[in-house]
Amino acid sequence: MPLPRFGEVWHAPSGSVLPGGMLCLIVSSDDYNRIRRQFIIVEVVADPLSGDAIICPLGSVGVALTGAPFTVGATWFDGADDPVAVLDDDTARRAADQIRAILGP
């Protein structure tokens, strides 16, 4: 399996206690991913949530929940061979910039 890369949306089969796993946007850099063998991700959902969720629209892919990033290991993606989608650079950077703004300087 190739390592997930920045701006790719992957299916994480073990990413949820619910059947079916979850979709994840990789928001960490390729160097971070390669060196640490970890990935900073945000969940991707089909529809915007109501309420106070901090989101980033991803076009036809769905919506990234950028207000709740977390770190996972490579085993999260066991069973997935390829990304579900690859975002254009501007969209991927907008999602990552939202997270940096939330975390602060």
C-alpha positions in Angstrom: 0.0 0.0 0.0 1.4 3.4 -0.8 1.4 5.9 2.1 -1.5 8.4 2.1 -0.4 11.9 1.0 -1.4 15.4 1.8 -4.6 16.4 0.1 -5.8 12.8 -0.5 -9.1 11.4 0.9 -8.8 7.9 2.1 -11.2 5.3 3.4 -10.1 4.1 6.8 -11.7 0.7 7.3 -10.9 0.6 11.0 -11.6 4.4 11.5 -14.9 3.9 13.3 -16.7 1.6 15.6 -19.6 1.7 13.1 -19.5 -0.7 10.2 -17.9 0.8 7.1 -15.1 2.9 8.6 -14.8 6.6 7.8 -13.4 8.9 5.1 -10.4 10.9 6.1 -8.6 13.9 4.5 -4.8 13.8 5.0 -3.8 17.3 6.2 -0.3 16.6 7.4 2.7 17.1 5.0 4.2 14.2 3.1 7.5 14.6 5.0 5.7 14.4 8.4 3.8 11.3 7.2 6.9 9.6 5.9 9.1 10.3 8.9 6.6 9.8 11.6 4.6 7.1 9.9 1.6 9.0 11.3 -1.0 11.1 9.7 -2.9 14.2 10.8 -6.4 13.7 9.5 -9.9 15.2 9.6 -13.1 13.3 9.0 -14.9 13.8 5.7 -18.7 13.6 5.6 -21.2 13.8 2.8 -23.3 16.7 4.1 -22.6 19.8 6.2 -23.5 19.3 9.8 -25.8 21.7 11.6 -24.6 23.5 14.7 -21.2 24.9 15.5 -19.0 22.5 13.4 -16.0 24.1 11.7 -16.0 22.8 8.2 -14.3 23.1 4.8 -16.3 22.3 1.7 -14.5 19.9 -0.6 -16.8 20.0 -3.6 -18.2 16.7 -4.8 -16.1 14.8 -2.2 -18.1 16.2 0.8 -17.1 18.4 3.7 -14.0 18.2 5.9 -14.6 18.6 9.7 -11.6 20.8 10.2 -12.4 21.7 13.8 -11.5 18.2 15.0 -8.1 17.1 13.6 -6.4 14.0 15.1 -3.4 11.8 14.5 -3.6 8.2 13.4 -1.1 5.5 12.5 -0.7 3.8 9.1 -2.7 0.8 10.2 -5.9 2.9 10.0 -5.6 2.5 6.3 -5.0 -1.3 6.2 -7.2 -2.7 3.5 -7.4 0.5 1.5 -5.1 0.5 -1.6 -5.7 3.9 -3.1 -7.2 7.2 -2.2 -10.9 7.7 -2.8 -10.2 11.2 -4.1 -7.3 13.6 -4.6 -8.1 17.3 -3.9 -6.7 20.1 -5.9 -3.9 21.9 -4.1 -6.0 25.1 -3.3 -8.7 23.1 -1.6 -6.3 20.9 0.4 -4.4 24.0 1.5 -7.6 25.8 2.5 -8.5 22.9 4.8 -5.0 22.7 6.3 -4.9 26.5 6.8 -8.2 26.3 8.7 -6.7 23.8 11.1 -3.6 26.0 11.6 -5.8 29.0 12.4 -7.7 27.0 15.0 -4.5 25.7 16.6 -3.0 29.2 16.8 0.4 30.6 16.2 
